[in-house]
Amino acid sequence: MALRQRYSIGDLVKEFGVTARTLRFYEDQGLLQPERRGVCRSYSRADRARLAWILRGRAVGFSLAEIRELLDLYAPGPARRPQLQAALRKCQEKLQELNSKRHAIDHIASELEQFIATLQTQLNVME
């Protein structure tokens, strides 16, 4: 979809594969601020960019508070550096957390495999 100045709720629903209810929820949370024209919402390019950040953040497990914190750091051009640095730091922390969880899961899976082998051995002896 070509970048335009304004987007309808339907445009963003189609482009990002989310529901209108999701967009209204993010609006209620103060993450998006579309203009109102009667009962219609009109989203800016900035809202579209914020939505992309929100969805990417949700996809990697960030809370809405973490996403809000990153969005609040936004500034155009070189002034955007603090936002990018904060996002990088949060991503690195999230990756470290996930790697720790993966290690714990791998350990539990190994224990279960050993337990299953023990149980199968005991059942085989009983036959």
C-alpha positions as CSV (number, residue, x, y, z in Angstrom):
1,M,0.0,0.0,0.0
2,A,1.4,3.4,-1.0
3,L,2.1,5.9,1.8
4,R,-0.7,8.4,1.9
5,Q,-1.4,11.3,4.3
6,R,-4.6,9.8,5.8
7,Y,-5.9,6.3,6.3
8,S,-9.4,5.0,7.2
9,I,-9.9,2.3,9.9
10,G,-10.6,-0.1,7.0
11,D,-7.3,0.7,5.3
12,L,-5.3,-0.2,8.4
13,V,-7.4,-3.2,9.1
14,K,-6.7,-4.5,5.6
15,E,-3.0,-3.6,5.6
16,F,-2.1,-4.9,9.0
17,G,-4.5,-7.8,9.3
18,V,-6.0,-6.6,12.6
19,T,-9.6,-5.9,13.6
20,A,-11.3,-2.6,13.9
21,R,-11.8,-3.5,17.6
22,T,-8.0,-3.8,18.0
23,L,-7.5,-0.4,16.5
24,R,-10.1,1.1,18.8
25,F,-8.5,-0.7,21.8
26,Y,-5.1,0.9,21.0
27,E,-6.9,4.2,20.7
28,D,-8.5,3.7,24.1
29,Q,-5.1,3.0,25.5
30,G,-3.8,6.2,24.1
31,L,-1.4,4.6,21.7
32,L,-3.2,5.8,18.6
33,Q,-4.8,9.2,18.2
34,P,-6.9,9.3,15.0
35,E,-8.8,12.4,14.0
36,R,-12.5,12.1,14.3
37,R,-14.7,13.2,11.4
38,G,-18.2,12.6,12.7
39,V,-18.2,8.8,13.5
40,C,-15.3,8.1,11.2
41,R,-11.7,7.9,12.3
42,S,-8.9,9.2,10.1
43,Y,-5.5,8.0,10.9
44,S,-2.3,9.9,10.0
45,R,1.0,8.5,8.6
46,A,2.3,8.8,12.2
47,D,-0.6,6.7,13.5
48,R,0.2,4.1,10.8
49,A,3.9,4.1,11.8
50,R,2.9,3.8,15.5
51,L,0.6,0.9,14.7
52,A,3.4,-0.9,12.9
53,W,5.6,-0.4,16.1
54,I,2.7,-1.6,18.3
55,L,2.2,-4.8,16.4
56,R,5.9,-5.5,16.1
57,G,6.3,-5.0,19.8
58,R,3.3,-7.2,20.6
59,A,4.7,-9.9,18.3
60,V,7.9,-10.1,20.2
61,G,6.2,-10.1,23.6
62,F,6.4,-6.5,24.8
63,S,3.8,-5.2,27.2
64,L,1.6,-2.2,26.2
65,A,3.5,-0.2,28.8
66,E,6.8,-1.1,27.2
67,I,5.5,-0.2,23.8
68,R,4.1,3.1,25.1
69,E,7.5,3.9,26.6
70,L,9.2,3.3,23.2
71,L,6.6,5.3,21.3
72,D,6.9,8.2,23.7
73,L,10.6,8.4,22.8
74,Y,9.9,9.0,19.1
75,A,11.4,12.0,17.4
76,P,12.0,12.4,13.6
77,G,15.4,12.2,12.0
78,P,18.6,11.9,14.1
79,A,16.7,12.7,17.2
80,R,15.2,9.3,16.9
81,R,18.4,7.7,18.2
82,P,17.2,7.4,21.8
83,Q,14.1,5.5,20.7
84,L,16.2,3.1,18.6
85,Q,18.7,2.6,21.4
86,A,15.9,1.9,23.9
87,A,14.2,-0.5,21.5
88,L,17.5,-2.3,20.9
89,R,18.1,-2.6,24.7
90,K,14.6,-3.9,25.3
91,C,14.9,-6.4,22.4
92,Q,18.2,-7.7,23.8
93,E,16.7,-8.0,27.3
94,K,13.7,-9.9,25.8
95,L,15.9,-12.2,23.8
96,Q,18.0,-13.0,27.0
97,E,14.8,-13.7,28.9
98,L,13.5,-16.0,26.1
99,N,16.8,-17.8,25.9
100,S,16.7,-18.4,29.7
101,K,13.2,-19.7,29.4
102,R,14.2,-22.0,26.5
103,H,17.1,-23.3,28.6
104,A,14.7,-24.1,31.5
105,I,12.2,-25.7,29.1
106,D,15.0,-27.8,27.6
107,H,16.1,-28.9,31.0
108,I,12.5,-29.9,32.0
109,A,12.1,-31.7,28.7
110,S,15.3,-33.7,29.3
111,E,14.1,-34.7,32.7
112,L,10.8,-35.8,31.3
113,E,12.5,-37.9,28.6
114,Q,14.5,-39.6,31.3
115,F,11.5,-40.2,33.5
116,I,9.6,-41.6,30.5
117,A,12.4,-43.9,29.7
118,T,12.5,-45.1,33.3
119,L,8.8,-45.7,33.3
120,Q,8.9,-47.6,30.0
121,T,11.7,-49.8,31.3
122,Q,9.7,-50.6,34.5
123,L,6.7,-51.4,32.4
124,N,8.7,-53.7,30.1
125,V,10.1,-55.6,33.1
126,M,6.6,-56.2,34.3
127,E,5.6,-57.9,31.0
